[in-house]
Amino acid sequence: MSPRAADTGHGRDDPRGFVSRLMRAAVLGVTLLFVLAALAVSSALVIYTAWLHHLREGAFALLFAVLSAQIALNWLLWRDDDED
């Protein structure tokens, strides 16, 4: 830590850093909830359309499931990228 940072009080005990980390955690949590909801709904749609043997709706449900899985993977990559 530089002497100037030590004089101004910026460092690990900075309250703005705590608020920033708290907001980041809240954003990650909310996006995780949306991602999990999309995965649950898309999986349910695939199972439902397979159960009823609806091919047209099944194609949409499968596309929705693939996109939801891609969103989940992107969320994980985004979270890992921010931790570096």
N, C-alpha and C positions, 0 to 999 in steps of 0.2 A: 504494500500500500504506500502510496506517495505521501510525503509530509503534508502536502496541501490537503489531501483527502482526510488525513488524520486531524488536521486543524479544524476543518469544517464539520467534522462529525459524520461524514459519509462513510459508509462501510457496511458491515454485516448487520448492525443494529439500526439501520436507516428505516424509519417507519414507512416511507414511500416504497421501499423495496418489499416490505411485508405486504402492503396493499397490492402491489403489482403482482406478487406471487399468488396472493389470495384470488385476485381477479382472473389470473391465468388458470388457476385450478378450477374456478367456477366455470369458465368458458369450456375447458376440457371436459368437465363433468356434464354440462348441458349438451355438448355435441355428442358425447358418448351415449347419453340417453336417447338422442334422436337416431343415432346410428343403430343402437340395439333395437329400437322400435321398428325401424325400417327393415332390419334383418328378420325380426319376428313376424311382421306383417307379410313380407315377401315369402318367407318359408311357409307360412300358413296358406297363402294363395296358391303356391305350387302344390302343396298337399291336397288342398280342396279341389283344385281343377283336375288333378290326377285321379282323385277319388270319383269325381263325376264324369271323367273321360271327355272333358271339353277341350278339344285341341286348340281352338282359336284363343280362348281365354288362357289356356296353359302356356302358349307361346309368350303372351304378355307377362304372365306371372313369372315365367322362367327368366325373361329379360329383366324384369324388376328385381328378381333375386340376384342375378349376376351384377347388376348395377349397385345393389345394396352391399354386396360383398366387396365390390371395388371401393365403395365409400368407406367401409370398415377398414380395409387395408390402407387406404390413404390416411385415415385418421391415425392408425398406428404409426405409419411412417412420419406423419406430421408431428406426433407426440415425441417420437424418438429424435427427430431432427431438432426440435426445440430444446431438448435436454443437453445437446452437445455444446 
